[in-house]
């Protein structure tokens, strides 16, 4: 049976010096391609049946 290594208490990390990779977070959204496709689909829908969208 192996012995457990005796390590000292680790130093607390500096909360001010954070990794720049952590700054990439935030709310997710649709990509530009998805937004462009959605606009094209809406345009085709409007061209097919314009009376449905007159009041909207």
C-alpha positions as CSV (number, residue, x, y, z in Angstrom):
1,X,0.0,0.0,0.0
2,X,1.3,3.4,-1.0
3,X,1.5,6.3,1.4
4,X,-0.4,9.5,0.6
5,X,1.9,12.4,-0.3
6,X,1.9,15.2,2.2
7,X,1.3,18.5,0.4
8,X,1.0,21.8,2.0
9,X,-2.1,24.0,1.7
10,X,-2.3,25.5,-1.8
11,X,-1.9,29.2,-2.1
12,X,-5.2,31.0,-2.9
13,X,-5.5,32.2,-6.5
14,X,-5.5,35.8,-7.4
15,X,-9.1,36.7,-8.3
16,X,-8.0,39.8,-10.2
17,X,-5.7,38.0,-12.5
18,X,-8.1,35.7,-14.4
19,X,-7.6,33.9,-17.7
20,X,-8.5,35.9,-20.8
21,X,-10.3,32.7,-22.1
22,X,-12.9,33.2,-19.4
23,X,-14.0,36.5,-20.9
24,X,-15.4,34.8,-24.0
25,X,-18.6,33.8,-22.2
26,X,-21.9,35.5,-22.6
27,X,-25.3,34.9,-24.1
28,X,-25.4,32.8,-27.3
29,X,-27.3,33.9,-30.3
30,X,-28.0,32.9,-33.9
31,X,-25.1,33.0,-36.3
32,X,-25.1,35.5,-39.2
33,X,-25.8,32.7,-41.6
34,X,-28.8,31.6,-39.6
35,X,-30.2,35.1,-39.5
36,X,-29.6,35.6,-43.2
37,X,-31.4,32.3,-44.0
38,X,-34.3,33.2,-41.7
39,X,-34.7,36.6,-43.6
40,X,-34.6,34.7,-46.9
41,X,-37.2,32.2,-45.8
42,X,-39.4,35.1,-44.6
43,X,-39.1,36.9,-47.9
44,X,-40.0,33.7,-49.8
45,X,-43.0,33.2,-47.6
46,X,-44.1,36.8,-48.2
47,X,-43.7,36.4,-52.0
48,X,-45.8,33.3,-51.9
49,X,-48.7,34.7,-50.0
50,X,-48.5,38.5,-49.6
51,X,-52.1,38.9,-48.4
52,X,-51.3,37.0,-45.1
53,X,-48.7,39.6,-44.2
54,X,-50.3,42.9,-45.3
55,X,-51.6,43.8,-41.8
56,X,-48.6,42.5,-39.8
